[in-house]
Amino acid sequence: MSPRITILREEAAAEEGDVIIDARGQPQFFDVVILSGRELKSIVATGAVSAGVPIGVGKYTKKPVAAVIGEKIYIKGVPLTLYAEMGILEKELTEALSKTSHETDILLRKLKEIVVAERRRHKRSQTLSILGQYVAGEINELPPHLADLLGGLDRESIRKLFDRLVEEIY
């Protein structure tokens, strides 16, 4: 089933749907959206998303331009009209997001399993402690087992994933 896509323009205020493309305001920059390692042809990124768990970056700016906030996916950009009219926008987003949201959920689930197992064994989680220190900037590198798991994420992405992990555990 295709995600319901809502495009927010100046006059639109409703944020209904599974995917929300925020095309409001002046563009901060123009960039190519990379989602699940793929360049989207149907959307031009116009700004950074500052909340949620980042799942898409600008190819050139390296800023998060797509994020999961709650149950919805927000993309700060403008859909190209031709692609939207031809139905390519929905097809491209469906293919990219099915992989992305699935990977984010898998990563969160793996971290949660590790933390819960450590807490059962030792009453405290060393992994959660290390992630907290890394997010706070107290340590510069993650241990190899966490670096392998979170290797493709920058510190800000890990911070957002850490916040989501803490919410789910507590």
Backbone hydrogen bonds in HBPLUS format (Angstrom, degrees):
<---DONOR---> <-ACCEPTOR-->    atom                        ^
c    i                          cat <-CA-CA->   ^        H-A-AA   ^      H-
h    n   atom  resd res      DA  || num        DHA   H-A  angle D-A-AA Bond
n    s   type  num  typ     dist DA aas  dist angle  dist       angle   num
A0018-ASP N   A0004-ARG O   2.77 MM  14  5.08 133.4  1.99 126.5 141.0     1
A0019-VAL N   A0004-ARG O   2.95 MM  15  6.17 166.3  1.97 159.0 159.3     2
A0006-THR N   A0019-VAL O   2.83 MM  13  6.22 161.8  1.86 164.9 171.1     3
A0021-ILE N   A0006-THR O   2.79 MM  15  6.17 166.8  1.81 166.1 170.4     4
A0008-LEU N   A0021-ILE O   2.82 MM  13  6.08 161.1  1.86 153.1 159.6     5
A0023-ALA N   A0008-LEU O   2.88 MM  15  5.56 148.4  1.98 145.3 155.4     6
A0073-ILE N   A0018-ASP O   2.98 MM  55  6.32 164.2  2.01 154.9 160.0     7
A0020-ILE N   A0073-ILE O   2.74 MM  53  6.10 167.7  1.75 167.0 170.8     8
A0075-ILE N   A0020-ILE O   2.85 MM  55  6.21 156.7  1.90 160.8 162.7     9
A0022-ASP N   A0075-ILE O   2.75 MM  53  6.03 154.0  1.81 155.3 164.2    10
A0077-GLY N   A0022-ASP O   3.17 MM  55  5.86 133.2  2.40 119.5 132.6    11
A0028-GLN N   A0046-THR O   2.72 MM  18  5.70 153.1  1.79 175.7 166.7    12
A0029-PHE N   A0046-THR O   3.37 MM  17  5.05 157.6  2.42 111.8 116.0    13
A0031-ASP N   A0045-ALA O   2.99 MM  14  4.91 144.1  2.12 134.5 139.6    14
A0045-ALA N   A0031-ASP O   2.86 MM  14  4.91 144.3  1.99 146.6 147.3    15
A0059-LYS N   A0032-VAL O   2.84 MM  27  5.30 156.2  1.89 150.6 158.3    16
A0040-LEU N   A0033-VAL O   2.90 MM   7  5.58 165.3  1.92 162.2 166.9    17
A0034-ILE N   A0057-VAL O   2.86 MM  23  5.42 158.3  1.91 162.3 169.5    18
A0057-VAL N   A0034-ILE O   3.14 MM  23  5.42 145.0  2.27 145.4 149.2    19
A0035-LEU N   A0038-ARG O   2.87 MM   3  5.32 152.9  1.95 156.6 154.8    20
A0038-ARG N   A0035-LEU O   2.99 MM   3  5.32 162.4  2.02 113.3 118.9    21
A0080-LEU N   A0042-SER O   2.78 MM  38  5.38 164.9  1.81 142.9 147.7    22
A0044-VAL N   A0078-VAL O   2.94 MM  34  5.29 168.1  1.95 144.1 146.2    23
A0078-VAL N   A0044-VAL O   2.80 MM  34  5.29 155.6  1.86 147.5 153.9    24
A0046-THR N   A0076-LYS O   3.13 MM  30  5.95 161.0  2.16 120.2 125.7    25
A0049-VAL N   A0064-PRO O   2.76 MM  15  5.77 160.0  1.80 148.2 153.9    26
A0053-VAL N   A0068-VAL O   2.95 MM  15  5.14 155.9  2.01 142.2 142.6    27
A0068-VAL N   A0053-VAL O   2.87 MM  15  5.14 158.9  1.91 138.5 140.6    28
A0055-ILE N   A0066-ALA O   2.88 MM  11  5.59 166.5  1.89 131.6 135.8    29
A0056-GLY N   A0066-ALA O   3.22 MM  10  4.55 148.6  2.32 129.7 121.5    30
A0065-VAL N   A0056-GLY O   2.87 MM   9  5.62 147.3  1.98 128.4 138.7    31
A0066-ALA N   A0056-GLY O   3.26 MM  10  4.55 144.8  2.39 128.9 120.2    32
A0058-GLY N   A0063-LYS O   2.89 MM   5  5.47 145.4  2.01 146.8 157.7    33
A0062-LYS N   A0058-GLY O   2.98 MM   4  4.85 143.7  2.12 122.1 129.8    34
A0076-LYS N   A0065-VAL O   2.95 MM  11  5.51 160.8  1.99 155.9 162.3    35
A0067-ALA N   A0074-TYR O   2.92 MM   7  5.42 152.0  2.00 149.1 158.3    36
A0074-TYR N   A0067-ALA O   2.84 MM   7  5.42 165.5  1.86 167.9 168.3    37
A0069-ILE N   A0072-LYS O   2.83 MM   3  5.47 157.6  1.88 162.1 168.4    38
A0072-LYS N   A0069-ILE O   3.13 MM   3  5.47 158.8  2.17 131.0 128.5    39
A0084-ALA N   A0080-LEU O   3.08 MM   4  6.33 157.5  2.13 153.9 161.0    40
A0085-GLU N   A0081-THR O   2.86 MM   4  6.07 162.9  1.89 161.5 165.2    41
A0086-MET N   A0082-LEU O   3.10 MM   4  6.26 146.3  2.22 142.4 151.1    42
A0088-ILE N   A0083-TYR O   2.95 MM   5  5.08 129.1  2.21 157.6 158.9    43
A0089-LEU N   A0083-TYR O   3.33 MM   6  5.58 152.0  2.42 117.1 115.4    44
A0087-GLY N   A0084-ALA O   3.21 MM   3  5.23 154.3  2.28 100.1 107.9    45
A0091-LYS N   A0087-GLY O   3.39 MM   4  6.58 165.3  2.41 143.6 147.8    46
A0092-GLU N   A0088-ILE O   2.81 MM   4  5.87 169.0  1.83 156.0 159.2    47
A0093-LEU N   A0089-LEU O   2.97 MM   4  6.11 166.5  1.99 153.2 157.2    48
A0094-THR N   A0090-GLU O   2.88 MM   4  5.94 158.9  1.93 147.5 153.9    49
A0095-GLU N   A0091-LYS O   3.08 MM   4  6.28 164.5  2.11 150.3 153.7    50
A0096-ALA N   A0092-GLU O   3.05 MM   4  6.22 167.9  2.06 150.8 154.3    51
A0097-LEU N   A0093-LEU O   2.78 MM   4  5.66 167.1  1.79 153.0 157.6    52
A0098-SER N   A0094-THR O   3.14 MM   4  5.91 153.1  2.22 138.4 144.8    53
A0100-THR N   A0096-ALA O   3.04 MM   4  6.27 163.1  2.07 147.2 152.6    54
A0101-SER N   A0097-LEU O   2.94 MM   4  5.74 159.8  1.98 146.8 151.0    55
A0103-GLU N   A0099-LYS O   2.93 MM   4  6.13 152.7  2.01 146.4 153.7    56
A0104-THR N   A0100-THR O   2.93 MM   4  6.22 163.1  1.96 160.1 164.3    57
A0105-ASP N   A0101-SER O   2.99 MM   4  6.09 162.6  2.03 144.5 149.5    58
A0106-ILE N   A0102-HIS O   2.94 MM   4  6.12 153.3  2.02 144.7 152.4    59
A0107-LEU N   A0103-GLU O   2.91 MM   4  6.09 161.5  1.95 150.7 155.2    60
A0108-LEU N   A0104-THR O   2.98 MM   4  6.17 163.9  2.00 151.1 155.4    61
A0109-ARG N   A0105-ASP O   2.89 MM   4  6.01 158.1  1.94 145.4 152.0    62
A0110-LYS N   A0106-ILE O   2.88 MM   4  6.12 156.4  1.94 150.4 156.4    63
A0111-LEU N   A0107-LEU O   3.04 MM   4  6.28 165.4  2.06 151.3 154.9    64
A0112-LYS N   A0108-LEU O   2.93 MM   4  6.09 158.2  1.98 148.1 154.8    65
A0113-GLU N   A0109-ARG O   2.93 MM   4  6.16 154.4  1.99 147.3 153.7    66
A0114-ILE N   A0110-LYS O   3.03 MM   4  6.30 158.6  2.08 150.2 155.4    67
A0115-VAL N   A0111-LEU O   2.96 MM   4  6.19 169.4  1.97 156.0 158.3    68
A0116-VAL N   A0112-LYS O   2.93 MM   4  6.03 168.5  1.94 152.1 155.7    69
A0117-ALA N   A0113-GLU O   2.98 MM   4  6.03 160.8  2.02 145.3 151.0    70
A0118-GLU N   A0114-ILE O   2.98 MM   4  6.19 158.5  2.03 149.8 155.8    71
A0119-ARG N   A0115-VAL O   2.93 MM   4  6.15 156.6  1.99 149.9 156.6    72
A0120-ARG N   A0116-VAL O   2.97 MM   4  6.19 146.3  2.08 145.3 154.3    73
A0121-ARG N   A0117-ALA O   3.12 MM   4  6.34 156.4  2.17 146.1 151.8    74
A0122-HIS N   A0118-GLU O   2.79 MM   4  5.83 172.7  1.80 158.4 161.0    75
A0123-LYS N   A0119-ARG O   2.89 MM   4  4.36 134.3  2.11 120.3 123.9    76
A0129-SER N   A0125-SER O   3.18 MM   4  6.34 155.1  2.24 138.8 145.8    77
A0130-ILE N   A0126-GLN O   2.84 MM   4  6.07 159.6  1.88 152.4 157.6    78
A0131-LEU N   A0127-THR O   2.90 MM   4  6.10 163.8  1.92 152.4 156.9    79
A0132-GLY N   A0128-LEU O   2.95 MM   4  6.09 154.8  2.02 142.7 149.8    80
A0133-GLN N   A0129-SER O   2.96 MM   4  6.24 154.5  2.03 147.6 154.2    81
A0134-TYR N   A0130-ILE O   2.89 MM   4  6.10 156.5  1.94 150.0 156.8    82
A0135-VAL N   A0131-LEU O   2.90 MM   4  6.05 162.6  1.93 151.0 155.5    83
A0136-ALA N   A0132-GLY O   3.01 MM   4  6.11 150.2  2.10 140.7 148.9    84
A0138-GLU N   A0133-GLN O   2.86 MM   5  5.08 142.1  2.00 159.9 157.0    85
A0137-GLY N   A0134-TYR O   3.13 MM   3  5.10 149.0  2.23  97.4 106.9    86
A0146-LEU N   A0143-PRO O   3.04 MM   3  5.56 126.8  2.33 115.2 128.1    87
A0147-ALA N   A0143-PRO O   2.83 MM   4  5.96 159.3  1.87 159.0 164.9    88
A0148-ASP N   A0144-PRO O   2.94 MM   4  6.01 154.3  2.00 147.9 152.7    89
A0150-LEU N   A0146-LEU O   2.78 MM   4  5.90 163.8  1.80 156.8 160.8    90
A0151-GLY N   A0147-ALA O   2.77 MM   4  4.90 100.9  2.40 135.6 143.8    91
A0153-LEU N   A0150-LEU O   3.06 MM   3  5.71 170.0  2.07 129.9 132.4    92
A0158-ILE N   A0154-ASP O   2.98 MM   4  6.25 157.2  2.03 154.0 161.2    93
A0159-ARG N   A0155-ARG O   2.87 MM   4  6.11 148.9  1.96 144.7 153.6    94
A0160-LYS N   A0156-GLU O   3.07 MM   4  6.39 156.2  2.13 147.6 152.6    95
A0161-LEU N   A0157-SER O   2.94 MM   4  6.18 155.4  2.00 146.5 153.9    96
A0162-PHE N   A0158-ILE O   2.71 MM   4  5.86 152.8  1.78 148.2 156.5    97
A0163-ASP N   A0159-ARG O   2.90 MM   4  6.17 156.4  1.95 147.5 153.1    98
A0164-ARG N   A0160-LYS O   3.07 MM   4  6.28 156.3  2.13 141.5 147.8    99
A0165-LEU N   A0161-LEU O   2.85 MM   4  6.08 149.5  1.94 144.5 153.7   100
A0166-VAL N   A0162-PHE O   2.90 MM   4  6.17 162.8  1.93 156.1 159.3   101
A0167-GLU N   A0163-ASP O   3.02 MM   4  6.24 157.5  2.07 145.1 151.3   102
A0168-GLU N   A0164-ARG O   3.07 MM   4  6.32 154.3  2.14 144.9 151.0   103
A0169-ILE N   A0165-LEU O   2.97 MM   4  6.20 151.3  2.05 151.4 159.7   104
A0170-TYR N   A0166-VAL O   2.95 MM   4  5.95 169.2  1.96 153.9 157.0   105
